[in-house]
Structure formats: C-alpha cells, structure tokens
Amino acid sequence: MSKSADANDTAGRNGPAQAVLDSASSNADAGSPAAREPAGAEPVDTTGSDMPVADIAAMESAPEDAIPASVVRAQFTTGIDNSQPVNSINSVFSTQGQVFSLDGRPLPRLYYFTEINATRGEKIVHRWEHDGEVVAQASFDVAGDRPVYSSEKLPPATPGNWRVVVTDAKGNVIRADRFSYQMY
C-alpha cells in the first residue's frame, strides 16, 4: 500500500476529529495539553463533558456551513394554497395544444414544492430540466424548515423526460425528482 493510501485509510478510520487534533498539536504552545500529548495518545477531556473528546473537537472545529441543506419533503403539484401543495402528481399529458393533469383538468403551470431543512440560511436552486437540458432555474435563500416552490409553464409540444434537480449554492445535488409528460 502506498503512503497516500495509508494516510487516507487512517483519516477514514479516525474521521475528521483526528485530523483536527493532529493539526492543533503541531501548532500548539509547548505548555499546552495538545503539545504535551505523545504521538498517537488519546486526547484528554478537560471540558467536563460526557461526550467523547474526538466528538467535541469535531464540533468545535466544524465550519458554520458544515451542515448541508436537506429536503424534508418534495412533490409536484397543480397549485399552492397557504404555502402548501394542493395535491401530488407525477404525470401530465398534452392533447390538442393544451397540457392537462391526469384527472383531466387544464394545467396552466406545474409546481415543484420543497420543504428544506437548512439551519444556517443556505441558498438552494430548483433546476428544471427537459431531456437533459436546463430550461429554467430558481434560487432561494432558506433558513429552517421553510417551504419553497417554483413553477414552470409546460409548453404543449414538449413531452419527454422532465425533472427538477435541487442543488446547494455549490451545485451539489440534494435531490432530483422526475415527472412523466406524454402527448396524445
């Protein structure tokens, strides 16, 4: 096994807390507890907490944006009422130049509703795609379990593979949902 593989293996077993503690030891003053610990020794808890020391170190060193946004609930719907979806659909169809939901009602817009858990006010994006091409996107600043939604007017002549991809500000995919669009 190569040196880099050993380093990766060690980091994987010990997790990020070990890397943080190693970094703190190399920069510590000679009189600090971190500097006095022999290499490979377990850190000593001086906080009085019942939590393992490695967990405390990981929490203290975690950047504020370390908790990623997550989708609590998501669905396609024909409308929004009082900030909530009115129904849940996964298919639409087009005939005679008009788009309909499967219950036969005209569908002027299709909505994508998401309830996002983002405790630190992250930015998320709804990216609407048709056959792999981006056709629209909407950005939101979210905090807490606040629902957000976007909508798209589906042209009658665009059946195919549709999906909405939810990403964070860095473009990391949080969730993706598809719906069926048929033409009759």
C-alpha positions in Angstrom: 0.0 0.0 0.0 1.3 3.4 -0.8 1.9 6.2 1.6 -1.1 8.2 0.4 -3.3 5.2 0.7 -2.2 4.7 4.3 -2.9 8.3 5.1 -6.4 8.1 3.5 -7.1 4.8 5.4 -6.1 6.5 8.7 -8.2 9.5 8.1 -11.2 7.3 7.2 -10.9 5.2 10.4 -10.3 8.2 12.7 -12.6 10.6 11.0 -12.1 14.4 10.8 -11.6 14.8 14.5 -8.2 13.1 14.4 -7.0 15.3 11.6 -8.1 18.4 13.6 -6.3 17.2 16.7 -3.1 16.4 14.8 -3.2 19.9 13.3 -3.8 21.5 16.7 -0.8 19.6 18.2 1.6 20.8 15.6 0.6 24.4 16.1 0.3 24.3 19.9 2.4 26.1 22.5 4.9 23.8 24.3 2.9 24.2 27.6 -0.5 23.3 26.1 -2.1 19.9 26.7 -2.1 19.2 23.0 1.6 19.8 22.7 2.4 17.5 25.7 0.5 14.5 24.4 2.7 11.9 22.9 2.1 11.0 19.3 -0.8 8.6 19.0 -2.0 9.2 22.5 -5.7 9.6 23.2 -6.6 13.3 23.9 -7.6 14.2 27.5 -11.0 15.7 28.2 -10.6 19.0 30.1 -14.2 20.2 29.4 -16.1 18.1 32.0 -18.4 16.8 29.2 -19.7 13.2 28.9 -19.2 13.5 25.1 -16.1 11.7 23.6 -13.3 14.2 23.2 -13.0 13.5 19.5 -16.6 14.4 19.0 -16.1 17.7 20.9 -13.1 18.5 18.8 -15.0 17.8 15.6 -17.9 20.0 16.7 -15.7 22.9 17.7 -13.7 22.8 14.5 -16.6 22.4 12.1 -17.2 25.4 9.8 -20.5 27.1 10.1 -21.7 25.8 6.7 -20.8 22.2 7.6 -24.4 21.2 8.0 -25.7 20.7 4.4 -29.3 21.5 3.4 -31.6 18.6 3.1 -35.0 18.1 1.6 -37.6 17.1 4.1 -40.5 16.9 1.6 -40.8 17.4 -2.1 -43.6 16.9 -4.7 -45.0 18.1 -7.9 -48.4 19.7 -7.6 -51.0 21.6 -9.7 -51.1 24.5 -7.2 -50.1 26.0 -3.9 -52.5 27.2 -1.2 -51.4 28.8 2.0 -47.8 27.8 1.2 -48.7 24.1 0.9 -49.2 21.9 -2.2 -52.8 21.2 -3.1 -52.2 17.7 -4.4 -49.4 15.4 -5.6 -49.0 14.5 -9.2 -46.3 12.7 -11.2 -47.7 12.7 -14.7 -49.1 15.2 -17.1 -50.3 14.9 -20.7 -50.8 17.1 -23.7 -53.5 16.9 -26.4 -54.9 19.4 -28.9 -52.3 22.0 -27.9 -53.1 22.1 -24.1 -51.5 20.5 -21.1 -53.6 18.6 -18.6 -53.1 16.8 -15.2 -54.2 13.1 -15.2 -57.6 14.0 -13.7 -58.3 15.9 -17.0 -58.0 19.4 -15.6 -56.1 22.0 -17.7 -52.7 22.6 -16.2 -51.5 26.2 -16.8 -48.4 25.7 -14.6 -46.8 22.7 -12.8 -45.3 23.5 -9.3 -42.4 21.8 -7.6 -42.7 22.2 -3.8 -39.9 21.5 -1.4 -39.6 21.8 2.4 -35.9 22.4 3.0 -34.0 21.9 6.3 -31.2 24.5 6.2 -30.4 25.7 9.7 -27.9 28.3 8.6 -29.7 30.2 5.8 -28.3 28.4 2.7 -29.0 29.1 -0.9 -30.7 26.3 -2.9 -31.7 26.1 -6.5 -34.6 24.4 -8.3 -33.3 23.4 -11.8 -36.0 22.4 -14.3 -34.7 20.1 -17.0 -36.3 18.7 -20.2 -34.5 15.7 -21.8 -31.3 16.7 -20.0 -31.3 20.4 -21.0 -31.8 23.1 -18.4 -35.0 25.1 -19.2 -35.3 27.2 -16.1 -34.0 27.6 -12.6 -35.0 29.5 -9.4 -32.7 30.3 -6.5 -33.9 30.6 -2.9 -32.3 31.7 0.4 -33.7 29.3 3.0 -33.4 29.0 6.8 -35.0 26.4 9.0 -37.8 24.1 7.6 -39.2 26.8 5.3 -41.1 25.6 2.3 -40.2 27.0 -1.1 -41.6 26.2 -4.6 -41.0 27.0 -8.2 -43.3 26.6 -11.2 -43.0 26.1 -14.9 -45.4 26.7 -17.7 -45.1 23.5 -19.7 -45.3 24.1 -23.5 -47.8 21.7 -25.1 -45.3 20.3 -27.6 -42.6 19.3 -25.0 -43.4 15.8 -23.8 -40.5 13.7 -22.7 -38.3 13.3 -19.7 -38.7 16.1 -17.2 -37.1 16.5 -13.8 -36.3 19.1 -11.2 -32.9 18.9 -9.6 -32.4 20.6 -6.2 -28.8 21.8 -5.6 -27.0 23.8 -3.0 -25.1 27.0 -3.8 -22.0 25.0 -4.8 -24.0 22.9 -7.3 -24.1 19.7 -5.2 -27.3 17.7 -5.9 -29.5 17.4 -2.8 -32.4 15.7 -4.6 -33.9 15.1 -8.0 -37.5 14.2 -8.9 -39.0 13.2 -12.3 -42.4 13.5 -13.8 -43.9 11.9 -16.9 -45.1 14.1 -19.7 -47.0 12.3 -22.5 -48.5 13.6 -25.7 -51.8 12.1 -27.0 
